[in-house]
Amino acid sequence: MSIQPHPYIPYGLQSISEADIAAVVQVMRSPFLTQGPAVPAFEQAVAAKVGAVYGVATNSATSALHIACLALGLGPGDRLWTSPITFVASANCGRYCGATVDFVDIDPATALMSVMALEQKLQQAERNGTLPKVVIPVHLAGSSCDMAAIGALAKRYGFAVLEDASHAIGGRYRGEPVGNCCHSAITVFSFHPVKIITTGEGGLATTNDSVLAQGMVELRSHGITKDSERFEQPAHGPWVYEQQQLGFNYRMTDIQAALGLSQLQRLNEIVAERNRQLQRYRVLLVDLQVQLLDVPVDVLSSVHLAVIRLQQVTAEQHRNVFEDMRAAGIGVQLHYSPVHLQPYYRKFGFGEGQFPESEAYANNAISLPIYPGLQAEDQERIAKSFNTLLAK
């Protein structure tokens, strides 16, 4: 009689309910699969949920970051700063606009952008005449950066703040929802399947600025406006539209928006479950030589990721633990390898030693599985596997 191996545990997994399926089917049976009523309904619902005035939905968070940068006027000769510990899209959006990209090191306890490192870099940049036009703090793992402090620096040094909250819908900062743009110009969310809620693929930008919102609406749809009051040429009929700038096809479909609207109804429940799972990890791992990332005291994390840092390990030992966990059927991951060490960014002169906290993080961080539906016994198995491997 053969022994069945344990089932594979992925690091993340979408949660799809029967209500979600019904919502999508309803749109599939409607006259509008795209450019119908579901997208504006989703935009309004997300904006209301996070306390912002406007929402602009797109086909990905990367698209939303791109048009947000363009709406903020980022272009050749400008500078964008972000964290090295993020997905490459947080930096690439600046390159899409022709801007120079640079990075700000992290706080090792939270892996969020260090306010101290940002302030020191701004002081040096002011002396050198190289201040950024846009700074993108990344709410890694679902925890908000210190937005009040970053917003105060933005006012002092004259840059725009674009929050990359791809991990953080449903989170809160100082009691207020992430995405209300109290300390930023624009916030961007992701709805990839492993994120907090999903639209399959998709993103959304929130803002309180009507000009920024209108700019992003037009940029996501080829740079076209159908508002006759804004036409630059006489309209010769009701069919007329004008392309007034170079835009993109970054629209979200009604099928995706319907799924997002349904998922949004469970947002608070999903965030609460993820926080319970994170707390269970804290208990299970308390006696091991690992440290979960800190969640700042004034933050409610949406807990997109459960990131641990191995203590007193070499880079080789980190890799061995990682590979052994995967061999045991546990889908650990690294979020993220430092962006400045990617081959593309090395071409701009970046290399080892420039952002030491980010590089140290990449040598001992591991993302554990966490998602709605992950069972307590699965977490116990994960902790037991870690205990066995670390004992080696």
Secondary structure as GFF3:
##gff-version 3
##sequence-region A 1 392
A	DSSP	alpha_helix	18	28	.	.	.	ID=ss1
A	DSSP	alpha_helix	38	50	.	.	.	ID=ss2
A	DSSP	beta_strand	54	58	.	.	.	ID=ss3
A	DSSP	alpha_helix	61	71	.	.	.	ID=ss4
A	DSSP	beta_strand	79	82	.	.	.	ID=ss5
A	DSSP	alpha_helix	89	96	.	.	.	ID=ss6
A	DSSP	beta_strand	100	103	.	.	.	ID=ss7
A	DSSP	alpha_helix	115	128	.	.	.	ID=ss8
A	DSSP	beta_strand	134	136	.	.	.	ID=ss9
A	DSSP	three_ten_helix	140	142	.	.	.	ID=ss10
A	DSSP	alpha_helix	147	157	.	.	.	ID=ss11
A	DSSP	beta_strand	160	164	.	.	.	ID=ss12
A	DSSP	beta_strand	172	173	.	.	.	ID=ss13
A	DSSP	beta_strand	176	177	.	.	.	ID=ss14
A	DSSP	beta_strand	186	190	.	.	.	ID=ss15
A	DSSP	beta_strand	203	207	.	.	.	ID=ss16
A	DSSP	alpha_helix	210	219	.	.	.	ID=ss17
A	DSSP	beta_strand	224	225	.	.	.	ID=ss18
A	DSSP	three_ten_helix	228	230	.	.	.	ID=ss19
A	DSSP	beta_strand	242	243	.	.	.	ID=ss20
A	DSSP	alpha_helix	254	264	.	.	.	ID=ss21
A	DSSP	alpha_helix	267	284	.	.	.	ID=ss22
A	DSSP	beta_strand	290	292	.	.	.	ID=ss23
A	DSSP	beta_strand	299	300	.	.	.	ID=ss24
A	DSSP	beta_strand	306	310	.	.	.	ID=ss25
A	DSSP	alpha_helix	315	327	.	.	.	ID=ss26
A	DSSP	three_ten_helix	339	341	.	.	.	ID=ss27
A	DSSP	alpha_helix	343	346	.	.	.	ID=ss28
A	DSSP	alpha_helix	356	362	.	.	.	ID=ss29
A	DSSP	beta_strand	365	368	.	.	.	ID=ss30
A	DSSP	alpha_helix	376	390	.	.	.	ID=ss31
###
